Amino acid sequence: MKHKGKTNPPGRIKIMKSFSLLMAQKDFHSITTSQIAGNAKVTEGLIYKYFKDKKDLLYQVLNEHFFEFQSKIENRIANEKTCVKQLEVIIFSSLESYAANRVFSKILLLEVRNSPGFFNSCAYTMVRKYSRTILKIIEKGIEKGELRHDIDPLILRKVILGAIEHACLGEIIFGKELDIDQVSTGIANIVFNGVKP
């Protein structure tokens, strides 16, 4: 169940922190609710007070991660005057987030998208908000003449999102370093300047 109310109970916070720490050490499917409760120093029953099951716990942890990420993006793009600069900030920030949060990045890129429940979760609602943010910037860029009027906004959004994910997928899976500046600049250069000489 999604937690409602203005406060975040200490028990719920402990459970989410415990789960996040376990996710950094173990595969999602091998983590048990008894391990989560033990690490959090709460009863196993308390998990089910705040979460329907282990997947719901995962989705709510992801949701908080996405909420913080979305807030960071909105703060950063507010300082940029052009739509292209805003999109460049989103590309950089997305790569930065993937690199800094590799456990959740791997879950997002490889695991949860195979689960139908994810697409009805609060976490996916935040993913859609992020996606809509990109689309609105593209549409505004076309309207202002910063981007070509004959560009399909939906396709451009797919190009940007696909480039971000594929640019860091190998690094995330195999634990390699990711040169965020170089990769984000490269993506932005190709997307906004093209590849023709």
C-alpha positions as a Markdown table, in Angstrom:
| # | Residue | x | y | z |
|---|---|---|---|---|
| 1 | Met | 0.0 | 0.0 | 0.0 |
| 2 | Lys | 1.2 | 3.5 | -0.7 |
| 3 | His | 1.9 | 5.4 | 2.4 |
| 4 | Lys | -0.5 | 8.3 | 3.0 |
| 5 | Gly | -0.3 | 11.2 | 5.3 |
| 6 | Lys | 2.0 | 14.1 | 6.0 |
| 7 | Thr | 4.5 | 12.2 | 8.1 |
| 8 | Asn | 6.9 | 9.3 | 7.2 |
| 9 | Pro | 6.8 | 6.9 | 10.2 |
| 10 | Pro | 10.2 | 5.9 | 11.6 |
| 11 | Gly | 9.4 | 2.2 | 11.1 |
| 12 | Arg | 8.7 | 2.8 | 7.4 |
| 13 | Ile | 11.9 | 4.8 | 7.0 |
| 14 | Lys | 13.9 | 2.0 | 8.7 |
| 15 | Ile | 12.4 | -0.7 | 6.5 |
| 16 | Met | 13.2 | 1.3 | 3.3 |
| 17 | Lys | 16.8 | 2.0 | 4.4 |
| 18 | Ser | 17.3 | -1.7 | 5.4 |
| 19 | Phe | 16.0 | -2.8 | 2.0 |
| 20 | Ser | 18.2 | -0.3 | 0.1 |
| 21 | Leu | 21.3 | -1.5 | 2.0 |
| 22 | Leu | 20.5 | -5.2 | 1.2 |
| 23 | Met | 19.9 | -4.3 | -2.4 |
| 24 | Ala | 23.5 | -3.1 | -2.6 |
| 25 | Gln | 24.7 | -6.5 | -1.4 |
| 26 | Lys | 22.3 | -9.0 | -2.8 |
| 27 | Asp | 20.0 | -9.8 | -5.7 |
| 28 | Phe | 16.4 | -8.6 | -5.2 |
| 29 | His | 15.0 | -12.1 | -5.5 |
| 30 | Ser | 17.3 | -13.5 | -2.8 |
| 31 | Ile | 16.4 | -10.9 | -0.2 |
| 32 | Thr | 13.7 | -12.1 | 2.3 |
| 33 | Thr | 11.3 | -10.0 | 4.3 |
| 34 | Ser | 12.8 | -11.5 | 7.5 |
| 35 | Gln | 16.3 | -10.1 | 6.5 |
| 36 | Ile | 14.8 | -6.7 | 5.8 |
| 37 | Ala | 13.0 | -6.7 | 9.2 |
| 38 | Gly | 16.1 | -8.0 | 11.0 |
| 39 | Asn | 18.4 | -5.3 | 9.6 |
| 40 | Ala | 15.7 | -2.7 | 10.3 |
| 41 | Lys | 15.3 | -4.0 | 13.8 |
| 42 | Val | 11.5 | -4.1 | 13.4 |
| 43 | Thr | 9.0 | -7.0 | 13.3 |
| 44 | Glu | 8.3 | -8.7 | 10.0 |
| 45 | Gly | 4.6 | -7.8 | 10.3 |
| 46 | Leu | 5.4 | -4.1 | 10.3 |
| 47 | Ile | 6.6 | -4.4 | 6.7 |
| 48 | Tyr | 3.1 | -5.4 | 5.7 |
| 49 | Lys | 1.6 | -2.5 | 7.5 |
| 50 | Tyr | 3.3 | -0.1 | 5.0 |
| 51 | Phe | 3.9 | -2.3 | 2.0 |
| 52 | Lys | 1.7 | -4.9 | 0.2 |
| 53 | Asp | 4.7 | -7.1 | -0.5 |
| 54 | Lys | 8.4 | -7.0 | -1.4 |
| 55 | Lys | 7.8 | -5.6 | -4.9 |
| 56 | Asp | 5.7 | -2.8 | -3.5 |
| 57 | Leu | 8.5 | -2.0 | -1.1 |
| 58 | Leu | 10.9 | -1.9 | -4.1 |
| 59 | Tyr | 8.5 | 0.4 | -6.1 |
| 60 | Gln | 8.2 | 2.8 | -3.2 |
| 61 | Val | 11.9 | 3.0 | -2.6 |
| 62 | Leu | 12.3 | 3.7 | -6.4 |
| 63 | Asn | 9.6 | 6.3 | -6.2 |
| 64 | Glu | 11.5 | 8.2 | -3.5 |
| 65 | His | 14.6 | 8.0 | -5.6 |
| 66 | Phe | 12.8 | 9.3 | -8.7 |
| 67 | Phe | 11.1 | 12.0 | -6.7 |
| 68 | Glu | 14.4 | 13.4 | -5.5 |
| 69 | Phe | 15.8 | 13.1 | -9.0 |
| 70 | Gln | 12.9 | 14.9 | -10.5 |
| 71 | Ser | 13.2 | 17.7 | -8.0 |
| 72 | Lys | 16.9 | 18.1 | -8.8 |
| 73 | Ile | 16.2 | 18.3 | -12.6 |
| 74 | Glu | 13.4 | 20.9 | -12.1 |
| 75 | Asn | 15.8 | 23.0 | -10.0 |
| 76 | Arg | 18.6 | 22.8 | -12.5 |
| 77 | Ile | 16.5 | 23.5 | -15.7 |
| 78 | Ala | 14.9 | 26.5 | -14.0 |
| 79 | Asn | 18.3 | 28.2 | -14.3 |
| 80 | Glu | 18.6 | 27.7 | -18.0 |
| 81 | Lys | 17.1 | 30.1 | -20.5 |
| 82 | Thr | 17.0 | 28.0 | -23.7 |
| 83 | Cys | 15.2 | 24.7 | -24.3 |
| 84 | Val | 18.3 | 23.1 | -25.8 |
| 85 | Lys | 20.3 | 24.0 | -22.6 |
| 86 | Gln | 17.5 | 22.5 | -20.5 |
| 87 | Leu | 17.6 | 19.3 | -22.5 |
| 88 | Glu | 21.4 | 19.2 | -22.1 |
| 89 | Val | 21.0 | 19.5 | -18.4 |
| 90 | Ile | 18.5 | 16.6 | -18.4 |
| 91 | Ile | 20.9 | 14.4 | -20.4 |
| 92 | Phe | 23.8 | 15.2 | -18.0 |
| 93 | Ser | 21.7 | 14.8 | -14.9 |
| 94 | Ser | 20.2 | 11.5 | -16.0 |
| 95 | Leu | 23.7 | 10.0 | -16.7 |
| 96 | Glu | 24.9 | 11.4 | -13.4 |
| 97 | Ser | 22.0 | 9.8 | -11.6 |
| 98 | Tyr | 22.5 | 6.4 | -13.3 |
| 99 | Ala | 26.2 | 6.5 | -12.4 |
| 100 | Ala | 25.7 | 7.5 | -8.8 |
| 101 | Asn | 22.9 | 5.1 | -8.0 |
| 102 | Arg | 24.1 | 1.9 | -9.8 |
| 103 | Val | 22.0 | -0.5 | -7.8 |
| 104 | Phe | 18.7 | 1.2 | -8.6 |
| 105 | Ser | 19.9 | 1.9 | -12.1 |
| 106 | Lys | 20.4 | -1.8 | -12.7 |
| 107 | Ile | 17.0 | -2.6 | -11.3 |
| 108 | Leu | 15.3 | 0.0 | -13.5 |
| 109 | Leu | 17.2 | -0.9 | -16.7 |
| 110 | Leu | 17.1 | -4.7 | -16.3 |
| 111 | Glu | 14.5 | -5.9 | -13.8 |
| 112 | Val | 11.3 | -3.9 | -13.1 |
| 113 | Arg | 10.4 | -3.3 | -16.7 |
| 114 | Asn | 9.7 | -7.1 | -17.0 |
| 115 | Ser | 7.1 | -6.8 | -14.2 |
| 116 | Pro | 3.6 | -5.6 | -15.2 |
| 117 | Gly | 3.0 | -4.3 | -11.7 |
| 118 | Phe | 5.7 | -1.7 | -12.2 |
| 119 | Phe | 3.6 | 0.1 | -14.8 |
| 120 | Asn | 0.8 | 0.6 | -12.2 |
| 121 | Ser | 3.2 | 1.7 | -9.4 |
| 122 | Cys | 3.9 | 5.1 | -7.9 |
| 123 | Ala | 7.4 | 4.8 | -9.2 |
| 124 | Tyr | 6.3 | 4.5 | -12.8 |
| 125 | Thr | 4.1 | 7.6 | -12.3 |
| 126 | Met | 7.4 | 9.5 | -11.5 |
| 127 | Val | 9.1 | 8.0 | -14.6 |
| 128 | Arg | 6.2 | 9.4 | -16.7 |
| 129 | Lys | 6.5 | 12.8 | -15.1 |
| 130 | Tyr | 10.2 | 12.8 | -16.0 |
| 131 | Ser | 9.3 | 11.8 | -19.6 |
| 132 | Arg | 6.6 | 14.5 | -19.8 |
| 133 | Thr | 9.1 | 17.1 | -18.6 |
| 134 | Ile | 11.4 | 16.2 | -21.6 |
| 135 | Leu | 8.4 | 16.3 | -24.0 |
| 136 | Lys | 7.2 | 19.7 | -22.8 |
| 137 | Ile | 10.7 | 21.2 | -23.3 |
| 138 | Ile | 10.9 | 19.8 | -26.8 |
| 139 | Glu | 7.5 | 21.2 | -27.7 |
| 140 | Lys | 8.4 | 24.6 | -26.3 |
| 141 | Gly | 11.7 | 24.5 | -28.2 |
| 142 | Ile | 9.7 | 23.9 | -31.5 |
| 143 | Glu | 7.3 | 26.6 | -30.6 |
| 144 | Lys | 10.1 | 29.1 | -29.9 |
| 145 | Gly | 12.0 | 28.2 | -33.1 |
| 146 | Glu | 14.9 | 26.7 | -31.2 |
| 147 | Leu | 14.2 | 23.3 | -32.7 |
| 148 | Arg | 13.1 | 22.5 | -36.2 |
| 149 | His | 9.3 | 22.8 | -36.7 |
| 150 | Asp | 9.2 | 19.5 | -38.7 |
| 151 | Ile | 10.6 | 17.4 | -35.8 |
| 152 | Asp | 8.3 | 14.9 | -34.2 |
| 153 | Pro | 8.5 | 15.7 | -30.4 |
| 154 | Leu | 7.7 | 12.1 | -29.4 |
| 155 | Ile | 10.4 | 10.6 | -31.6 |
| 156 | Leu | 13.0 | 13.1 | -30.4 |
| 157 | Arg | 12.1 | 12.2 | -26.8 |
| 158 | Lys | 12.6 | 8.5 | -27.6 |
| 159 | Val | 16.0 | 9.4 | -29.2 |
| 160 | Ile | 17.1 | 11.3 | -26.1 |
| 161 | Leu | 15.9 | 8.6 | -23.6 |
| 162 | Gly | 17.3 | 5.8 | -25.7 |
| 163 | Ala | 20.7 | 7.5 | -26.0 |
| 164 | Ile | 20.9 | 8.1 | -22.3 |
| 165 | Glu | 20.1 | 4.5 | -21.4 |
| 166 | His | 22.3 | 2.8 | -24.0 |
| 167 | Ala | 25.2 | 5.2 | -23.3 |
| 168 | Cys | 25.5 | 3.9 | -19.7 |
| 169 | Leu | 24.0 | 0.4 | -19.8 |
| 170 | Gly | 27.3 | -1.5 | -20.2 |
| 171 | Glu | 29.0 | 0.6 | -17.5 |
| 172 | Ile | 26.2 | 0.0 | -15.1 |
| 173 | Ile | 26.0 | -3.7 | -15.6 |
| 174 | Phe | 29.8 | -4.3 | -15.5 |
| 175 | Gly | 30.7 | -1.7 | -12.9 |
| 176 | Lys | 32.8 | 0.4 | -15.3 |
| 177 | Glu | 33.6 | 4.1 | -14.9 |
| 178 | Leu | 31.4 | 6.5 | -16.9 |
| 179 | Asp | 32.8 | 9.8 | -18.2 |
| 180 | Ile | 29.6 | 11.7 | -17.6 |
| 181 | Asp | 30.9 | 15.0 | -19.2 |
| 182 | Gln | 32.2 | 13.3 | -22.3 |
| 183 | Val | 29.2 | 11.1 | -22.9 |
| 184 | Ser | 26.6 | 13.8 | -22.2 |
| 185 | Thr | 28.4 | 16.3 | -24.4 |
| 186 | Gly | 28.6 | 13.7 | -27.2 |
| 187 | Ile | 24.9 | 12.8 | -27.0 |
| 188 | Ala | 23.9 | 16.5 | -27.0 |
| 189 | Asn | 26.2 | 17.3 | -29.9 |
| 190 | Ile | 24.8 | 14.5 | -32.1 |
| 191 | Val | 21.2 | 15.2 | -31.2 |
| 192 | Phe | 21.3 | 18.9 | -31.5 |
| 193 | Asn | 24.0 | 19.4 | -34.2 |
| 194 | Gly | 23.6 | 16.3 | -36.3 |
| 195 | Val | 26.2 | 14.1 | -37.9 |
| 196 | Lys | 26.5 | 15.6 | -41.4 |
| 197 | Pro | 29.8 | 17.5 | -42.0 |
